[in-house]
Amino acid sequence: MDGTEMNRRNCAKQEPDVQKMDKSSERVTLKKEIGLLSACAIIIGNIIGSGIFISPKGVLEHAGSVGLSLVVWVLGGGICALGSLCYAELGVTIPKSGGDYSYVTEIFGGLVGFLLLWSAVLIMYPTTLAVIALTFSNYVLQPVFQNCIPPFLATRLLSTICILFLTWVNCSSVRWATRIQDFFTVGKLLALGLIIVVGLVQICRGHYDALRPSVAFEFTREPSVGQIALAFLQASFAFSGWNFLNYVTEEVVEPRKNLPRAIYISIPLVTLVYTLTNIAYFSSMTPEELLASNAVAVTFGEKLLGMFSWIMPISVALSTFGGINGYLFTSSRLCFSGAREGHLPYLLAMIHLKNCTPIPALLVCCIATILILCIGETHNLINYVSFINYLSYGVTIAGLMYYRWKKPNLFRPIKVNILVPVSYMVFWAVLLCFSLYSEPVVCGLGMVIMLTGVPVYFLGVQWQNKPQWVYRVVETVTYVGQKLCFVVFPQDDPSELAPLTEHIDK
């Protein structure tokens, strides 16, 4: 018997009390409560964070002109759409929660999947959550500290309260969590809609000098391939989050229909909103003003909304609050999927007996985020791991092409044209090369962080005959965790996980 199986059996022995209570109850499994609307809200809510409100100047700075920056936003959405089409195929072919990690593990094996999981759980998602939470607290506290930066302790305390509250909501009910996501996604779109409407009014009044073709393509410097690539990189970061619905596939109602539908609706909508929002910015600000602003939407509000300029900081705060909820919801499912594969402690693969929420996984995400908040240097960490995040996209889509070659007769409800993943990979490779060339230290440290998972994998996962005291410690921790969180192993839903693998020609 290997160590993985022994752990599972030991954990199974520790469920007698909850199993007795469950004899006459319904199947204990992840609840399918994410319909098409909530699925769209998860994608849109995770893509639209604080970035479009605060600093779209990165694209303009590297593009060198207003016209080219708008082209970059449109093409950035197009590249994002290519990637999401590939993920739609993977999501219905390998219908498991966990997104990139589950697909890479299925296609390339445990080590590659574990390295993605290790970097994501250790630093990537906790750091991202910490940065979003700090942005939220800074904007909430800004009216109180108008003439100075909010105190370090105050921002950390409010960020921690926000993380704890949303963790409690996600532990209590999937429905509550998705309703919060729906509400705040609508709020984000209304805020951006206000910017777009005000911008269109400005254009109708004739304030569109920066958008005239003769002016829009006046470059502040000679454009270079490297600078354009960096502009695309900035836009691609603003679109990050487009793959998050794939992390919760098993909780989507009819995923083979609603997963691709949500992608087809959400990505074009976000691209349209982003482009129109940037056009609105240029209708009221010169390129120089936009480049000088650290919070573009706030500057926009101060110039055009007058006494109602307070709407913009509140919009940023609400946007980041919804972003925190979305990241908590999806990153906890990554921990859940990793534990189910035996790559993390099995306690993290358990769900609450009544609420059917992955409470241990949520608590791990919450604690890791609070620890990152206490470290303080979150922005340096996010620079290191953003490279890993981008790297994982390419590895996953390369996996799609390899999987087609490896299992050509596997039933695929959606099968995109091969030019779609090939086009994405060409674009991905170009951006990756320029990232390595322009930021070799950041990219190198990102790779080091990822590769520290190699010894952990061989010691924790591959090493089968561990000393008995290790199993006893794991057994005790699992037992205490089950009692405290009232959790059990979920039962697989055969209707979602089994049929697709039966179409392989033997």
N, C-alpha and C positions, 0 to 999 in steps of 0.2 A: 504494500500500500504506500503511495507517495504522500508527501507532506500535505499537498493541497487537499487530497481526499480525506486524510486524517483530520485536518482542520474542520472540514465541512461536517464530518460525522460527529466530531466533538461538539460542534456548535448545535447540531441537530439534537443531541442528547439533552441540551440545556433548555429545551422549549416545552417541557411537559405541561407547565401551568397554562401557558397561553394556548397550547394546542388543545387542551381540554375545553377551553372556552370557545374554541373555534370549530368544534365538531359539527355543530348545526348551523354555522354561519356561512356566508357566501365565501367564494374563493378570495384569498388574500393576494391581491396583485395590484400593480400600479393602475390607478383609475384613468380611464380614457375620458378626460374632460376638456381636451383641447380641440374645439371645433375649428372651422375655417377662419372665423373672425379672430379668435384668440391666437391661431397659428400666424395670421398676418400681423397681429399685434406684437407677437414675440419677435418676428423678423424686423419689423419697422422699429419697434421699441428698442431693440438692441443696436440697430444701425445708427439711428438718430440719437446721439448722446449730446454731450456738451460741445463737441467739436464744431458743428455747423453754426452754433451760436457764438462761439468764442474766437476761433482762430482759423478761418478759411484763408488767411493771408499767406500761409505756407505755399499754397498752390500758386497764387499770384506772384509771390516772391521768386519762385523758381521758374515759372513760365515766362515772366518778363513782360507780359502784356495782358490786357483785359480779355481780348479776343481769344488768345491761346489758352488762358486759364479756363474760360468757359468751355472750350473744346475738350480740355483735359477732364473737366467734371462730367461731360456727356460720355466721353470714351471710357472714363473710369467706371461709370455705371454700366456701360456695355461689357467691360471685362468682368465686372462683378456678376453680370447676368450669365456670362459664359461659365464661370465657376459654379454658380448656383444651379445651372442646368446639369452639370456633371454630378453635383451633390444630390440632385433630385433622382438621377439614375441610381446612384449608390444607396440612397435612402430607401428606395422601394425594392432594390435587389438584395440588400443586407438590412432587413428591417429591425435593427437594434438601436436602442438609445446609446448615446456616447459619441456620436458624430465621427470626427476624424479618427479618434482613438479606436473605435470599434471597427471601422473599415480597414485601417492599416493593420490592426491585429489579425483580422480575418484574412487579409491578402498577403502580408509580408511576414506574419508570425509575431510571437510574443515580444521579442527584444525591441523591435522598431516601435511597436505599439506602446510598450512600457516607457520608452524614452519620451514619447509625446506626452504620455500620462504624467510622468515624473515632473517634467518641466512645467506642465500646466497646473498641476495640483500644488507643487512646491512653491512656485513664484508667480507664474503668468496670471492666473485668475485672481488670487489674493491681492496681487499688486494692482491689477486693473480695478478691482473693487475698491481698494483703498484710495486710489487716485480719484475715482468718480465720487466716492463719499466725501473726500476732502473738498472737491469742487462744489458739491452740494452745500457743505457746511460754510464754506467761504462766502457763497452768494446769499445764504440765509442770514449770516452774521454781518454782512457788509452794511446794511442800513443802521445797525447798532454802532459799528466802528467806521463811521463815514470818512474820517480824516486819517485813518491809519489801517494797517493790515490787522485782521483779527488775530488775537493771541493764539499761540501754538496750542496751549492746553484747551482753550475753548473749541477750536476747530476739531481737535482729536476727540474731545468728549462728545460733541454733537455727532460726529461721524460714527462713533461707537454706538451711540444711542440709536441712530438710524439703522446701522447694520443689525443690532440686536432686535429691533422692532420687526424688521422685514424677515429676519430669520424666524422669529416667532410666528409670523403670518404664514410663511412657507411651510413650517412644521405643522401648523394647525389645519390647513386645507389647501389642496391644489386649486380649488375653485376660487378661494379668496385671492390667491396669488395671481391667477390669470385675470381676475376682475380688476385688480390693481394695475396689472400690465395693460389691459384694455383701456382703462380710464386715463392713465398717464400717457399712453400712446396717442389717444385722441387729443389730449392737452398739448402735446408736442406739435401735432399737425395743425392745431388751431393757432398756436403761437407763430409757427412758420407761415401759416395762411395769412395771418395779420401782416407779417413782414412783406409777403408777396403782394397783397392787395394794396398796401401803402406804396410799395414800389411801383406798381402798375399805375396808380393815380399820379405819381411823380412823372412817369413816362408820358402819360396822357397830357400832362401840363407842359411837356416839352423838355423836361430835365433828363436828357439821355445823351449828353455830349460824349461821355466816356464809352458809350455803346455804339457810336457811329463807326462803321467799318473802317473809315479813313483814320480814326483815332484809336479804335480798339486794338488794332494790330501794329501800333507804334511801340517798338521794343525799347525798353530802358537800357538794354545791352544786347549784344549779339547772342541769339539763342544757340545753345549747344545740346547735343544729344544727352550729355550727362545731366544738365539742369532740367531738361524736359522729363527725363527718367525720374529725377527726384520729385518733380511736380506730380507725376503719376503716383509715386510712392506716397506722397502726402494725401492725395485723393483716395488711394486704396485704403489707407488707415481710417479715413472718415467713413468709408463703406464697411469697415470691419464689423462683424456680427451677422453677416448675411447667411452664415452656415449654422446658426444657433438652433434653429428648429430641428435639425438633425440630431441634436443632443437629447431630444425628448420624444423621439419617434414613437416609442411604445405607449405614450400617453395621448397621442393624436387619434381622434376619431377617424376611422377609415384612412389610415396614413397613405395608402397607395393612390388615393384620390386627392386628399386634402394637402399632403406634403407638396406635390408639384404645383397644385393650384395656388397655394399660399405664396410659393416662390414666384410664380408667373405674375401674380398681382402685386406683390410687395416691392420687388426690385425695380420694375419700371416706375412705380409710384415714387419711390425714394429718389430715383435719378431725376425725375421731373421736378420734384420739390426742391432738391439740392440746386439744380440749375436755375430755376426761377428765383430761389432765395438769393443766389449770387447776383443775378441780374438786378434784383431789388436793391441789394447793397450798392451796386455801381450806379443806380439811379440817384442816390443821395450822397454818395461819398466819392471823392476822387481816389484814384489808385494810391496816391501818397497818404491820404487820410486813412485808408483801409490798412495800409502797411504799418502805419504808426499806432494802430489800435490793438490792444491786447484782448479786447472783448468786443468784437465787431457788432454783435446784435445790440449790446448796451449802448455803444456809440450811435448806432442807427436810431435807437429809441430816443436818445437825448436830442438828436437833431430834428426828428420828425414827429415824435409823439407828445412833446411838451409835458404837460402835467401828468400824462399817462405813461411817462418813460419808465416808471417803476414796474411796468408789465414785463419788460425784458429780463431783468434780474430774476424775477419770480419764475418766468418761463424756463430760464436756465436751471434754477433750483428744482422745479418740477420735472424737467427733462432728466436730470441726473438721478433724482429719486426713483423714477421709473426704470432708469438704466441699472441702478443697483439691484432692484427687484428682479429684472430680467437676467442679470449675470448670476445672482444667487440661485435662481430657479434652474438655470441650465448647467452651471458648473457643479452643482450638487449631483446632478444626474451623471456627470462624468465620473465623479468619485464612485457613485453607485455602480456604474458599468465596469469600472476597473476592479472593484471588489468582487463583482460577480464572475469576472474572468480569472480570479485568483491572484491578481496583481497588487491588490491592497487587502488589508484585513477584512475578513468576512463580515464583521459587524457593520461595515459601511454598505454592505449589500442588503441590509435588512430594512423593512418598512414598518411603520406603525400599524398595529393590528386593526384599528378602527379607521384612522384617517388615511391610511395607505400612502403616507409621505415618507421619504427617506431621511428620517430625523438624524441618525448618526452622521450621514454624509453632509447634511446641512450644517450641523454643529462643527464639523471639521473645517468647512469653508469659512464659517463665521469666525472661529478661533484663529485660523491662519490669517485672515484679513485684519483682525484686531492686532495681531503680532506685527504684521507689516506696518500698520499705522503707528505702532510704538517705535519702530526703527527710525522712521522719519524721512530717510532718503528714498522716497518712493519713485520720484521721477527718474533717478538714475537707474533703478531696477527696471522700470518699464521700458527704458531705451534698450536694455540688454535683451529682454524677453520678446519685444515686438518683432525682432528678427526671427525668433523661433516660431512665433505665431505665423508669420508669412511663409516660413520654410515648410510648416506642416500642411499648408494649402497645396503646395506643389507636390509634396510627397503623396498626399491623398489622391490627387487627380492623376499623377503618374501611376498610382495603384489601380485606378479605374482602367487605364489602357492595358496594364499588365494582366488584370483579372479577365479582361476580354480575351486575351491570348491564352491564358491559363485554362479558362473554362468557357470556351466559345459557345457551348450549347446550353449554358445556364439560362433559365427563364428570366427575362428582364421585362417587367411591365412597361418601363420607359427605357428607350435606347437612343441616346442622342447621336447625331452624326459625328464620326470620328474627327472631323475638322474642328469641332467645338473644343474637346480637350487638347488637341494639338495646338490650336491657336492660343489657348490659355497658357499652355506650357511654354510657348515661345515668349510670350509677354512676361511670364513669371521669371524665366531664365535671364532675360535682359535686365529686369529690375533687380534680381538677386545679384547679378554680376556688378552692377553699379553700386549697390548697397555695400558689397564687400570692398569695392575699390574706394568708395568715399568714407566709409566708417569701418575700417578693418578691426579696430580695437573693440568696438561695441559688438560687431558680429562675432568676433573671436570669443569674447566673454560669454555671449549667448550660447555658442557651441559648447564651451566648457561646462556651463550650467547643465546643458542637456546631457553631456557625456558622463557627468558624475553619476547618472543613473545606471551606467553599465555595471559597476561592481554591486550596486544595490540589487539589481535584477538577478545576478548570478548567486548572490548570497541569500536573498529573500525569496526568490521564486524558483530558480533552477535547482538549488541545493535541496535535495529531497530528504536526506537522512539527518535532520537536525537533532541536536540533543533533546531529550525528553523534557527538560526544564523549559525549553523554548515553547513547546506545545502547551505545557501547563500554564505558562504566563498568558499565552494567547487565549487559552480556554477560560482562565479567570477573568481577563479583561472583557471577553465576549459575554460571559455570563452576567457580569456586573452591568455592562452596557445594555444588554437585553432587559434586565430588570428595571434600570433607570428610565430607559426610553420606551419600554413596552413594545418591542419590535420583534418581528419574525422574518424568516426568509420568504420572499414573495413566490407565488406559484406562477410558472410561465403560462402565457396564453397561447396554446398550440395553434389557434386560428391565425395568429399573426406571424409566428416564428417558424413554423414547420413547412408550409406548403411550397415556398419558393425553392427550397433545396431539393425538392423531389423531382425537379424537371431536368436534372442533369442526365444526359445520355450515358448509359452504363456500357 
